Every structure is written in C-alpha cells, then in structure tokens.
Amino acid sequence: MSIKIAIAEDNSFLLKTILEKLSFFENIEVKFSAYNGLELLEKLEKDSNVHLILMDIEMPKMNGIETVAQISQKYPQIKTIMLTVFDDDEYIFKAIQAGANGYFLKEVDPKTLMQGIIDTLEGGAAMTPSVAMKALKLLRNPPDFSEPVEDIKLTAREIEILEQTSKGLNYNQIGENLFISPKTVRKHTENIYQKLQVHSKLEAVQKAVKNRIIEG
C-alpha cells in the first residue's frame, strides 16, 4: 500500500529537497504540495485522501501551527509532522499543542524521515532526539508563551475605521459608510498609526487583532 503524503512548504528549493528525500522510497506517493496553510486546506477540501502531511512552520497567509490546529479538528485521521528549521521551545510547544504528531528539522536524512513517517502512521511520535528532549522539558515545566496584550486606547470612531480598514475598504468607501469625508478618515488613520506605532494599514489591522481591539 502506498503512503499518500501532502507537503506544505513555501520555499521552492526546500520543497525540491524534501521531494528528493522522499523519491528514494517507492511506497511514497506525494499527492500535492501547497505554498501555505490556506492553500493546503483548500486542496484538502477537494481531496482529503491523505495519510500524512509534512508541514513547514513559517509560511505566508497561514503558518504551519495554525494549519495543524485546523487539520486536527477537520481531519483528525490525517497525521502531521512539522518539518522546519526552527527548534526553539515556543515553536515545539505550540506545534504539539496544536496537534502535531511529530517534529523534524529540515536537515533530517531520508532514512530517518521515512522511519518517522512509518512510526507516526503506526501511532508513534516522530522527533529528532534534541527536539524530543526539549518536548519532554516543556511538558514537565510548561511555559507561558501567551503574548502580553498592550494597553492601547483608541476612540470608538478609530475602532470603527480600523474595522472598515480590515475589510479592505479605502478612505472614500469608509467615509461614505461613516458619513465623514475621506480627509477625516485619513486624519483618524494617522492617529491610529501613531497610537499603535505602525506604518501601514496591514500592520495596524494585525496589531489591532493581536491586541483584541477588533475581531480577526
């Protein structure tokens, strides 16, 4: 029986390297690869006949940890192994919390990777020894990685403008919706940037969501 695998990796060179490692094994069938977590979820919606996913962490649009959390809920039958260059405590802890079944660093050799895939599909947890040690340490003494929420005071009008901005509306559209001039919207936006200490709409929206000022 062939093992059906999907890969989430935004770096084309690293994706090629992973595919080369898997090419040594005849029973591996790579069904598809995705550039980010969002694309992976879209492809799984069309075809979820996958046994295991090799998941990068740092990806645009949706990172690997967020994607694993969604896969764990929607497709609990699919196993996931993080395949990343990061072995710091926070990534390992958050990946395991999200539901990852294994955690390898990208320099893993083909034989170890293949054995890890088999072990994971048989109910084990595939990890390089250094990662396993860190995981044990984290489980014994779970750290608090929650990011502190900053004390940012925005007016009700500024929050309204931020909410509209997060929907992709421009100054004219926001002005029409809130019955104010585009010039006033711009002035409010400048104040928002100053209070949030950001330099763009995207940064402003991201920081507002992170600090629970607006819904993501």
Sequence and secondary structure as in RCSB ss.txt:
>XXXX:A:sequence
MSIKIAIAEDNSFLLKTILEKLSFFENIEVKFSAYNGLELLEKLEKDSNVHLILMDIEMPKMNGIETVAQISQKY
PQIKTIMLTVFDDDEYIFKAIQAGANGYFLKEVDPKTLMQGIIDTLEGGAAMTPSVAMKALKLLRNPPDFSEPVE
DIKLTAREIEILEQTSKGLNYNQIGENLFISPKTVRKHTENIYQKLQVHSKLEAVQKAVKNRIIEG
>XXXX:A:secstr
  EEEEEE S HHHHHHHHHHHTT TTEEEEEEESSHHHHHHHHHH    SEEEE SS SSS HHHHHHHHHHH 
TTSEEEEEES   HHHHHHHHHHT SEEEETT  HHHHHHHHHHHHTT  EE HHHHHHHHHHHHS         
     HHHHHHHHHHHTT  HHHHHHHHTS HHHHHHHHHHHHHHHT SSHHHHHHHHHHTTSS  
